[in-house]
Amino acid sequence: MGTYKSVLPAACLLVLGSCGSAAHAQFGYTATPGFTATGRHAENAVRAPATYGAIGLYPAAPFNSGGTFNGGISGTRTNMGGLVYGTIGFQSPKGKKETELGAWVWATGKTDLYQFEVRRYIGPEVALQLSKIQSTKAEGEGYSAFAIYTLDSSRVAPTSPRAFGVQVAPGIFYDTSGAAKTYSFTTFVQGSYEIGKNITLNASEWYVRDRGVDLTRFALGVGIGF
């Protein structure tokens, strides 16, 4: 297994299956795969349960990278994997604010990623999220912070027979891998549409440019809200 030059983000080392001793700082797959139209905060805020959540499976979750790789070679690479997630939310005593805890695991035959995240809604449609991402195959970690805007059917189409929602989030990714610590812009967009009772079809796209390499991740899967 070849060794990449130090200028390549350690995140790429992990995703491309070439994890050496350098920390990985996993390029912020910090889009929230636990977001579903039936488990999301806004609809539950209308119903006002004490807790709510979602679990799900993304069988198609490819990571794509493009930039300058080993030996100064430029190009693009794709690593296919699958992802599972779980998230749970808690209403405040007055039912006006929600706090959500989530986690997911992404894996291939050679490598993996896992993330823990916490979100706090500061308004009906706006939340702040902090995340930590690591791997069992490499040392180090990455951190991200997002401002999330949620638009869902409970607010724009309350009489819709099917729940749906969209999230858009700009953020910052902090890469702790290697000797140099770097900050990068990151963003994600994701949507969810109810296809059955508490069952949703979910899709998301995430992007970050980390140390000269563009990294994106598309994910498509099914969620169950409760």
C-alpha positions in Angstrom: 0.0 0.0 0.0 1.6 3.2 -1.1 2.4 6.3 1.0 1.0 9.7 0.0 2.9 12.9 0.4 2.3 14.9 3.5 0.5 17.6 1.4 -2.4 15.3 0.9 -5.0 15.6 3.6 -5.0 12.6 5.9 -8.7 12.4 5.2 -7.9 11.3 1.7 -5.5 8.7 3.0 -8.3 7.1 4.9 -10.9 7.3 2.2 -8.6 6.0 -0.4 -7.6 3.0 1.7 -4.0 4.2 2.3 -4.0 5.0 6.0 -0.5 5.3 7.4 0.5 6.6 10.8 -0.6 10.1 10.1 -3.9 11.3 11.7 -6.8 11.2 9.4 -9.0 14.2 10.3 -11.8 12.7 8.3 -12.8 15.6 6.0 -16.1 16.3 7.7 -18.7 14.0 6.4 -20.8 16.1 8.8 -24.0 16.3 6.9 -26.6 14.8 9.2 -27.7 11.5 7.8 -30.2 11.1 10.7 -32.4 13.9 9.2 -35.8 12.4 8.1 -39.1 14.0 7.3 -40.9 11.9 9.9 -38.2 12.2 12.6 -37.2 15.8 12.2 -37.5 18.4 14.9 -40.2 20.7 13.3 -42.9 18.1 12.8 -42.3 16.7 16.2 -42.4 20.2 17.7 -46.0 20.3 16.4 -46.8 17.0 18.0 -44.7 17.9 21.0 -43.6 14.5 22.2 -41.0 14.2 24.9 -38.5 12.3 22.6 -38.3 11.4 18.9 -35.7 10.1 16.5 -34.8 8.1 13.5 -32.7 5.2 12.3 -31.7 4.3 8.8 -29.6 2.7 6.2 -27.7 4.3 3.3 -26.6 1.4 1.0 -25.2 3.9 -1.5 -22.8 6.4 0.0 -19.8 7.0 -2.3 -17.0 9.4 -1.3 -15.3 11.3 -4.2 -12.0 13.1 -4.2 -10.3 15.3 -6.7 -6.9 17.0 -6.6 -3.2 16.2 -6.5 -2.4 12.8 -5.1 0.6 10.6 -4.7 3.7 11.6 -6.7 2.0 14.8 -7.8 -0.5 13.0 -10.0 -3.8 14.9 -10.4 -7.1 13.2 -10.9 -10.3 11.9 -9.2 -11.1 8.8 -7.1 -14.2 7.3 -5.8 -14.6 5.0 -2.7 -17.9 3.2 -2.4 -19.3 2.4 1.0 -22.5 2.0 3.1 -23.7 3.9 6.1 -26.0 3.3 9.0 -27.2 6.0 11.5 -29.2 6.7 14.5 -30.5 10.0 16.1 -32.7 10.9 19.0 -34.2 14.3 19.9 -35.4 15.7 23.2 -38.0 18.5 23.7 -37.4 21.2 26.2 -39.9 21.4 29.1 -41.9 24.1 27.3 -41.7 22.3 23.9 -40.1 25.2 22.1 -36.5 24.0 21.7 -35.1 20.7 20.7 -31.7 19.0 21.3 -30.7 16.1 19.1 -27.9 13.5 19.5 -26.8 11.5 16.6 -24.2 9.0 15.4 -23.3 7.2 12.1 -20.9 4.6 10.8 -19.6 4.5 7.2 -17.6 1.5 6.1 -16.0 -0.3 3.2 -13.9 -3.5 3.2 -10.7 -1.5 3.9 -11.6 1.5 6.0 -14.3 3.1 8.1 -15.5 6.4 9.6 -17.7 7.1 12.5 -19.2 10.4 13.8 -20.9 11.7 16.9 -22.9 14.9 16.7 -25.1 17.2 18.8 -27.6 19.7 17.4 -29.5 22.5 19.3 -32.4 24.3 17.6 -32.3 28.0 18.4 -35.4 28.7 16.4 -38.2 26.9 14.6 -36.0 26.4 11.5 -32.4 27.1 12.6 -30.0 24.8 14.5 -26.3 24.7 15.4 -24.4 21.4 15.1 -21.1 20.3 16.5 -19.5 17.1 15.3 -16.5 14.9 16.0 -15.3 12.3 13.4 -12.8 9.5 13.7 -11.9 6.0 12.4 -10.8 2.7 13.8 -8.3 2.5 10.9 -6.3 5.7 11.5 -5.3 8.0 14.3 -6.6 11.6 14.9 -9.9 13.2 14.5 -11.7 16.1 12.8 -14.3 18.6 14.1 -17.0 20.6 12.4 -19.5 23.3 13.2 -22.6 24.0 11.1 -25.5 26.4 11.1 -28.4 24.4 9.7 -31.6 25.8 8.1 -34.5 23.4 7.9 -37.5 23.9 5.7 -40.2 21.2 6.0 -43.8 20.4 5.2 -45.1 21.1 8.6 -44.4 24.8 8.0 -44.7 25.3 4.2 -47.4 22.7 3.4 -49.1 21.5 6.7 -51.9 19.8 4.8 -49.6 17.8 2.6 -50.4 14.0 2.7 -46.7 13.3 2.6 -44.1 14.8 4.9 -41.0 16.3 3.3 -38.1 18.5 4.3 -34.9 20.1 3.1 -31.8 21.1 5.1 -29.0 23.5 4.0 -26.0 24.1 6.1 -22.7 26.1 5.7 -20.0 25.3 8.2 -16.3 25.1 9.2 -14.2 21.9 9.2 -11.2 21.7 11.5 -8.5 19.2 10.3 -6.2 18.1 13.2 -4.2 15.6 11.1 -0.4 16.0 10.7 1.7 18.8 12.1 -0.4 21.6 10.6 -3.9 22.2 11.8 -6.2 23.7 9.1 -9.7 25.2 8.8 -11.8 24.7 5.7 -15.2 25.7 4.4 -17.8 22.9 4.2 -21.4 22.7 3.3 -24.2 20.2 2.8 -27.7 20.0 1.4 -30.1 17.1 2.1 -33.7 16.2 1.6 -36.2 13.7 2.9 -39.6 12.5 1.5 -42.1 10.3 3.2 -42.8 7.1 1.2 -44.7 5.2 3.9 -45.9 5.5 7.4 -42.8 6.9 9.2 -40.6 5.7 6.3 -38.7 8.2 4.2 -36.4 8.3 1.2 -33.4 10.4 2.1 -30.6 12.0 -0.1 -27.7 14.3 0.8 -24.7 15.9 -0.9 -21.7 17.2 1.1 -18.6 19.2 0.1 -15.4 20.4 1.6 -12.0 21.5 0.1 -9.4 20.3 2.5 -5.7 21.1 1.9 -6.0 21.4 -1.9 -8.3 18.4 -2.4 -12.0 18.6 -3.2 -14.0 16.0 -1.3 -17.7 15.3 -1.8 -20.1 12.6 -0.7 -23.5 11.7 -2.0 -25.7 9.4 0.0 -29.1 7.8 -0.8 -31.0 5.7 1.7 -34.1 5.0 3.7 -35.0 6.2 7.2 -37.5 5.3 9.8 -38.8 8.0 12.1 -40.2 7.4 15.6 
